[in-house]
Amino acid sequence: MSTNKILLKFAKKGINLSPEAYEKVINAENPLNFASNLIVKLKGDKFTSKDLVSVSGETIDEITGVKSQPKNNQETLTAKPEIKSEIQEKEKKPVINASEVEKKTVSTPQIKDETVKSSSIEDMKKDSDEPEKYVNKAILEASETIKDTKVKFKRNEQKTNVEYDFKIIQDTSKKSYTSGELENLISYFKSRYEKLANILSKRPELRNYTKIADIDDSQDSLSLILMVREIRTSKNGHKIIEFEDDTGNISVLFSNKNEELFAEAEKLVRDEVVGVIANKSDDRHFAFGQEIIKPGVLRVPDKEMDFGIVFLSDVHIGSLTFLEDAFQRFIDWINCEYGDEEQRKVAEDVKYLIIGGDIVDGIGVYPNQDKELAIKDITEQYNEAARFLGNIRSDIKIIIAPGNHDASRVAEPQPAVPEEYAGALYELDNVEFISNPGVVSLDGINVLIYHGRSFDDLVMAVKDFAYEKSDDIMVELLQKRHLAPIYGERTPLASELEDYLVIDEVPDVFHTGHIHINSYKRYKGVHLINSGTFQTQTEFQKIYNINPTPAEVPILHKGKYKHYKFL
């Protein structure tokens, strides 16, 4: 990379280098990687978003951890490796020479028990009052940094005849019939109740469930299928939930003396549908809860898989904080042109790429967004996305669903990104578009794609949920069999005649995004994947102390989870 290109790179991100800072960058062993990593630190950790950030040599020393040397004894500044495990990132490491890093074998710590133990972590705890950072152990075990090894050959030099068994199972793009009238809202909730009641009624305890209006004095034990209407706490700390069905209302008390049942009651949210086993009181409209039965999921059997699926979301092309160099390294890897021999072999097996929303940063999504945009026209943002995706091997099928930053309607379910704005992407013959949510079958592997905006509501509603543990939230959504159960909060839901956010069939893979933090869990045979981001920390995330995990890509390779880092 020429020195002029390096300067342009910083200028595009709103960063002005002093002469001393510029010398430190161009004298790094790998100026390109060093510049990329420095931009991430400058825009993500140290500075708030401004039109211009001025950086001195001392600032670079502070960020990289290198002490300034006297001018008569200057040393060449080497690039500091930035991508490590989530545990290693918490420790302040001295600068390591890049050549030394290349000699080391990238290995993954083996987790043998529920607690991650190391002397460095224990020492860190002693020296810091900060709470311990949550570590997703499955990601930690599967993580590899893509090595700086690049091969040169022409893409698609040999034509491949790949056969795809690709089917769209659910796509609501052309199924929007709502007029916004009250009758539509009634139909919407009736659809939700009936779909989930059909699932719950298959449970032995609920096969002969009773409607509220049919409760009589002869019944002591009640078996009900109900929708949550209101949640409150009594003066003694018990949960009192007001439920309803299509015949009436009933209030049920869940005692805090029954810890297990009370914990389940605390996870209930408005508008979800559950089964309730209760003891009737003298008042036929009040009962004492004994059991909460969620729709739940049965174990999904393993399926044979001789190919790879890559999962992306929240790329945010067009933003000043979009990690262009890391994304280009990802594209080089998926084209089998980057990484070590084993990593390139994994890339060779990739057959599908799923992008679960927010491929671009959008326009006017939040106040003053224009100050944080590198591309301020929505069509140009999609053109830039097409430029990147158009360089991906043509034998990889790309499936794109919208997110809340895309040029689709805000209310869920969101129709596919329209050709009106994303014409350049529609011209790529290996790209498929689908709604949010949507379900696709990839050679028999069923993938539920949901951007994940309802995470915002669930984190606010349930005290045990956190953005860093989105895998726990995904488990709960599967248990509830609904992607966005709370109506009327931060997640806008369209009152369709049918509720398309009910999880009718349990998928093999459940893929989400939105929160910019990678997560992975295997739950009852279902792969739960949140694919993170290619954007550094935003101003919104700083306010809520949300730390993203940028440029980390999950892959299902022949049924096994892998996690590659490109920063």
ABEGO torsion letter per residue (X at the ends): XBAAAAAAAAAAAGBBBBAAAAAAAAABABAAAAAAAAAAAAAAAABBBBABBBBBAAAAAAAAGBBBBBAAABBBBBBBBABBBAAAAABBBBBBBAAAAAABBBBBBBBABABBBBAAAAAAAAABABBBBBBBAAAAAABBBBBBBBBBBBBGABBBBBBBBBBBABBAAAABABAGBAAAAAAAAAAAAAAAAAAAAABAAAAABBBAAABBAABABBBBBBBBABBBBBAAGBBBBBBBBAAEBBBBBBBAABAAAAAAAAABBBGBBBBBBBBBBABAABBBBABBBBAEBBBBBBBBBABBBBBBBGAGBGBAABBAAAAAAAAAAAAGABEBAAAAAAAAABABBBBAEGABAEBGABBGAAAABABABAAAAAAAAAAAAAABBAABBBBBBBBAABBBBABOBBBBBBAAAAAAAAABAABBBBBOBBBBBBGGBBBBBBAGAAAAAAAAABAABBAABAAAAAAAAAAAGBABABBGBABBBBBBABBAABBABBBABBBBBGAGBBBBBBBGGBBBBBAEBABBBBAAAAAAGBBBBBGBBBBBBGGBBBBBBAX
